[in-house]
Amino acid sequence: MTALEVGGARYLPGLLDASAQAALVAELQAAIAEAPFFRPRMPRTGKPFSVEMTNCGPLGWVSDETGYRYQPCHPVTGRPWPAIPAPLMDLWKNVAGWPAPPQACLVNLYRAGARMGLHQDRDEADLGAPVLSLSLGDSAVFRIGGTTRGGPTRSVTLASGDAVVLEGASRLAFHGIDRVLAGSSRLIPGGGRINLTLRRVTPSAG
Ligand SMILES: O=C(O)CCC(=O)C(=O)O
């Protein structure tokens, strides 16, 4: 496995091959049937995100007028999130370098025109554990900076099967998705890109 570096984060191009990607998408379809995508809203303003989301795992990340948070149930169905697919648990074990398992797998769906502004991942009580992010489907321009908003950034195009690990100094790096290169892959039913972000939420010893 080749490990490169982007903006201080670990960048693992081609971590999953085409057959592993297809198998994972098939498993995700079952999870999505149980926990359908919903459209989060911005705190206070209620402005809808361009990205749709769902989650797997004991906890899931949600956002609405009352703020960002993790919760054990889907905000629309009220049902617990489905389990994190086994191949993702294995990836965490092999790649994240953290002894405790992930508690949340955020599933971001980018259809045409969706993007994600620069932000830090800081809703977790455990900011020591890494964040493992995997791309599936259309390629996307990922932007990453330092820990100060407005500082210098750089970008890299993430292809299907690529992963990024935010860890150490990059754990709190500002990052986001400038744009998705629509039609660059046929992996996702209905088109677009899925990003899977595995996180610890509650404290664990590193
Ligand atoms: O889609 C991506 O690659 C990034 C997702 C992300 O930054 C997040 O969910 O916090």
The ligand as an SDF file (V2000), in Angstrom:
LIG
                    3D

 10  9  0  0  0  0  0  0  0  0999 V2000
  -16.4300   13.8250    1.3410 O   0  0  0  0  0  0  0  0  0  0  0  0
  -15.3120   13.9090    1.8150 C   0  0  0  0  0  0  0  0  0  0  0  0
  -14.3100   13.3970    1.2910 O   0  0  0  0  0  0  0  0  0  0  0  0
  -15.0980   14.6920    3.0890 C   0  0  0  0  0  0  0  0  0  0  0  0
  -16.2070   14.5020    4.0670 C   0  0  0  0  0  0  0  0  0  0  0  0
  -16.0160   15.3200    5.3080 C   0  0  0  0  0  0  0  0  0  0  0  0
  -15.1900   16.1810    5.3520 O   0  0  0  0  0  0  0  0  0  0  0  0
  -16.8540   15.0910    6.4890 C   0  0  0  0  0  0  0  0  0  0  0  0
  -17.8090   14.3130    6.4390 O   0  0  0  0  0  0  0  0  0  0  0  0
  -16.5550   15.7210    7.5270 O   0  0  0  0  0  0  0  0  0  0  0  0
  1  2  2  0
  2  3  1  0
  2  4  1  0
  4  5  1  0
  5  6  1  0
  6  7  2  0
  6  8  1  0
  8  9  2  0
  8 10  1  0
M  END
$$$$
